[in-house]
Amino acid sequence: MNYKEEDLLALSGLQHYFYCKRQWALIEVERQWVENFFTAEGRLLHDRVDNKCIEHKEGVIIERSVSLKSEKLGIYGVADVVEFHKSESGIKLQNQEGLWMPKPIEYKRGMPKENICDRAQLCCQAMCLEELFGVKIENGYLFYWQTRRRVPVIFDEGLRTAVINACADMHDMINNGITPEVPEKAKCKNCSLFNVCIPEVRKNKSGKVEKYIDDNIHWFNEHA
């Protein structure tokens, strides 16, 4: 199926989804958002590269702030950078000789992660570009500000399947107004939505929610 324009979801939400489904739902389903140091830093870093332009450098065409859309996945967004490299299996570009293969480049704060959050977001960008240009993109790059290095990402079938399933799940949660409960292995540290999510209360399964609230009120009264 193809999604309608008004049903498209933000591609950037994939990173939130793979980090914590509940975090994604709080933002997209319940429309709640709180910024902290880490989200502010990430936004400012993206603002530095969010400058729509086209450059030519050492045989590579570099396009910044590229609009993306996939009606198949029901996703829209913006790629920080798309590089076009000469390739026999590439596409034709206006006013350019030869064939060119697009490769998405995404800028991230911090360092490379063990989870697939960043890789899934980049893979989804590639899948949007594939739908637009009718090519198969094998790989792209994540650039981390802390290390100042590019990390290559291979868009294998496992990663692609994870993206497809995630997009379908996000649409299902939106359509049905679902906000998942706090997962058993919640990654709450540094989450800007911690005070909205209140995971310690929601994770409490022993019927002692009242005690948790009373303890926190007692602490507040002592330190007010």
C-alpha positions in Angstrom: 0.0 0.0 0.0 1.0 3.6 -0.5 0.3 6.2 2.2 -1.4 9.5 1.5 0.5 12.7 1.9 -1.4 13.7 5.1 -0.5 10.3 6.7 3.3 10.6 6.3 5.3 10.4 9.5 8.6 12.2 10.3 11.6 10.1 9.3 13.6 11.6 12.3 11.2 9.7 14.6 12.8 6.4 13.7 15.7 7.3 16.0 13.3 7.8 18.9 11.4 4.7 18.0 14.5 2.4 18.1 15.7 4.0 21.2 12.4 3.7 23.0 9.0 3.1 21.5 7.3 4.8 24.4 9.5 7.9 23.8 8.4 8.0 20.2 4.8 7.6 21.1 4.9 10.4 23.7 6.2 12.7 21.0 4.2 11.6 18.0 1.0 10.2 19.5 0.6 12.4 22.6 2.4 15.4 21.1 4.6 15.9 24.1 8.2 17.3 23.9 10.7 18.6 26.4 14.2 19.7 25.4 17.3 19.1 27.4 21.0 19.7 26.8 21.5 16.7 24.5 18.5 17.5 22.3 19.4 21.2 22.1 23.0 20.3 21.2 21.8 17.9 18.5 19.5 20.5 17.1 22.2 23.2 17.0 24.6 20.8 15.3 22.1 20.0 12.6 21.4 23.7 12.1 25.1 24.0 11.2 24.7 21.7 8.2 21.1 22.7 7.3 22.1 24.9 4.5 20.5 23.9 1.2 23.1 24.1 -1.5 25.0 22.0 -4.1 28.8 21.8 -4.2 31.3 20.0 -6.4 34.4 18.6 -4.7 37.0 16.1 -6.0 34.6 14.4 -8.5 31.7 14.3 -6.0 28.5 16.3 -6.1 27.4 17.3 -2.6 23.8 18.3 -2.0 22.8 19.6 1.4 19.4 19.6 3.1 17.7 17.2 0.7 13.9 16.7 1.0 12.9 13.0 1.2 9.7 11.1 1.0 8.5 7.5 0.7 4.9 6.8 0.0 5.6 3.0 0.5 6.9 3.5 4.0 4.7 6.5 4.9 7.7 8.7 5.8 9.0 12.1 5.0 12.1 14.1 6.2 15.3 15.7 5.2 18.8 14.3 4.6 21.6 16.4 6.0 23.7 15.6 3.0 23.4 13.4 -0.2 26.6 12.8 -2.1 26.5 11.7 -5.7 29.4 9.4 -6.8 30.2 8.3 -10.3 28.9 4.8 -10.8 27.9 2.6 -13.8 24.8 1.6 -11.9 23.9 5.1 -11.0 21.4 7.7 -12.4 21.6 10.6 -14.8 21.8 14.1 -13.3 20.9 17.3 -15.1 23.8 19.0 -16.7 26.2 16.3 -15.6 28.0 13.7 -17.7 27.9 10.0 -16.8 25.9 8.2 -14.1 25.9 9.0 -10.4 25.0 7.0 -7.3 23.4 8.8 -4.4 24.7 8.1 -0.8 23.1 9.6 2.3 25.3 11.2 4.9 23.8 11.9 8.4 25.4 14.1 11.0 25.1 13.0 14.7 26.3 14.4 18.0 28.4 12.2 20.3 29.9 8.9 19.3 28.9 5.7 17.4 26.2 3.7 19.2 25.8 0.0 19.7 22.1 0.0 18.9 20.6 0.5 15.4 19.0 3.9 16.0 21.3 5.9 13.8 21.8 3.2 11.2 18.1 2.6 10.9 17.5 6.4 10.3 20.2 6.5 7.6 18.9 3.3 6.0 15.4 4.8 5.8 16.9 7.9 4.1 18.5 5.5 1.5 15.2 3.7 1.0 13.5 7.1 0.3 16.2 7.9 -2.2 15.8 4.5 -3.9 12.1 5.2 -4.3 12.8 8.6 -5.8 15.6 7.6 -8.2 14.8 3.9 -8.9 18.2 2.6 -7.8 19.6 0.3 -5.2 21.8 2.1 -2.7 24.2 -0.2 -0.9 25.7 2.0 1.7 25.9 5.5 3.3 27.8 7.2 6.2 27.2 8.5 9.7 29.4 11.5 10.7 29.8 11.9 14.5 30.9 15.3 15.8 32.7 14.0 18.8 35.1 11.7 16.8 35.0 13.9 13.6 34.9 10.7 11.5 32.6 9.0 9.1 31.3 5.5 9.9 30.2 3.4 6.9 26.8 1.8 7.1 25.8 -1.2 4.9 22.1 -1.3 4.1 21.7 -5.1 4.4 18.3 -7.0 4.4 18.2 -7.2 8.2 18.4 -3.4 8.6 16.0 -2.8 5.7 13.5 -5.2 7.3 13.8 -3.5 10.7 13.0 -0.1 9.0 10.0 -1.5 7.2 8.6 -3.1 10.3 9.2 0.0 12.4 7.4 2.2 9.9 4.4 -0.1 9.9 4.4 -0.2 13.7 4.6 3.6 14.0 1.6 4.0 11.7 -0.3 1.4 13.7 0.4 3.2 16.9 -0.7 6.6 15.4 -3.9 5.2 13.9 -4.9 3.4 17.1 -3.6 6.1 19.6 -1.3 3.6 21.3 1.4 4.7 23.8 3.4 1.6 24.9 4.1 1.0 28.6 7.7 1.5 30.0 9.8 -1.4 28.7 11.6 -3.7 31.1 15.0 -2.4 30.0 14.1 1.2 29.7 16.9 3.6 28.7 15.8 6.5 30.7 19.2 8.2 31.4 19.4 11.6 29.7 15.9 11.3 28.2 14.4 14.7 27.9 10.9 13.2 28.5 11.8 11.6 31.8 9.5 13.8 33.8 6.7 13.3 31.3 7.1 9.6 31.2 7.7 9.1 35.0 9.1 5.6 34.4 9.7 4.8 38.0 6.0 5.1 38.7 4.9 3.3 35.6 7.4 0.4 36.0 6.2 -0.2 39.6 4.2 -3.4 39.5 4.1 -4.1 43.2 1.1 -1.8 44.0 3.3 0.7 45.8 2.7 3.7 43.6 1.3 5.6 46.4 4.5 5.1 48.5 6.6 6.3 45.6 4.6 9.5 45.3 4.6 10.0 49.1 8.3 9.5 49.3 8.9 12.1 46.5 6.5 14.6 48.1 8.3 14.1 51.4 11.7 14.7 49.7 10.3 17.9 48.0 9.0 19.3 51.3 12.4 18.7 53.0 14.3 20.4 50.2 11.9 23.2 49.2 
